[in-house]
Amino acid sequence: MSKDTIKDLTLMLMYLTSWEESLVPELHKKPDRPGFHPQIRRTWKGYDFGILNELTDEGLVNARGRSKSAPFTNVGTAKALELLKQYGIVLEQHGGEEAGADGTK
């Protein structure tokens, strides 16, 4: 298997096991006040460090540092969604409804 294929598969797995969290933990959503709630997508760094370093160098994730998780960049999120769509992987919305690879119905 080529190194590019391994990087693509790793990026997809990282996205599939990722989560979103608030950039400002003290900022609580208020139902009566819709507004801007900055979010960031993070993933665990439990993958080959050589691959993580290459994904970081390509600007897809930021796996530098000693934390156990790494944030996706906007470019990395877009690339992961593109790869998922290319491989025909369908993501589920909350509530069990199927969604496209871009997260839309």
N, C-alpha and C positions, 0 to 999 in steps of 0.2 A: 504494500500500500504506500502511495506517495506521501511525502511530508505535507503537501498542500491538502490532501484528502484528510489526513489526521487532524490538521488545524481546523478545517471546516467542520468536521464531526465534533471536535472538542468545543468549538464555538457554539454549535447547535445544542450540545448537551449542557453547556454552561447556561445558555438562555433558558432551556427547558426546566432547569433546576433553580432559576433565579427568582427574585422577589423584588417588589418595590417598597421603598421606605421613604419616609419624610426627610428632606434635607434639613429641616428645622424641627427637631423633635418637640419643641415647646409649642409649635403652631398646631392648634387643634382645629379640625374642621367643625364649622358651626352650620347646621342645616338652614338656619335663617339668614346666613351671610355667605352666599357663594362667592368664591374669589380664587385667588392664585394659591395653590398648595404645591410647592416645588417637591417633586419626587425624583428619586434616583433608583435605577435598577442595579441590584447587586447579585453576586454569585459567589459560591464557595470556591476557594483556590485549591481544591483537592485533585488537581490534574498535574500532569507532567510539567515541571517548572521550566524546562526548555521551551515547550509549546506556549506556556503562559508568557514567558519573556518575549517570544516572537509576536504573539498577539498584542502585547503591550507596545512593542516597537512599531507595529503597524497601526497603532492608535485605536484599536478595537476595544480594549479593556485597560484598566490601570491596575496591574497586579504588583506594582512596586510596594515596598513597605512590609511591615511585619504583621499586618492584620490578617485574619483568616478568611476574609472576604474581599472581593474586588468589585469596583463599580464598572459597569459598561459605559462606553462613550456613546454618543448619539450615532456615530458611524458604525460602531460595533453592534448596536441594537438593530439598525437597519440591515446590516450585512447578515446577521443571524436570522432575521425574519425572511430575508430574500432566500437564504439557503433552505430554510424550512419549507418555503413555498416551492422551491425547485425540487425538493425531495418528496413533495406531496404530503407533508406532515400537517395535519389539521389540529389547531389548538382549541381547547374548550373554554368557553366563557364561564363565569361563575353561574351556578344554577344548572349546569349540565348541558347547556345549549352549545352546539358546535359553532365554531368560528373559523374564519380563514386564517392563514398564517400571519396576517397582519393584525389579528386580534379582532377583526370586524366580523359581523354576521353576514 
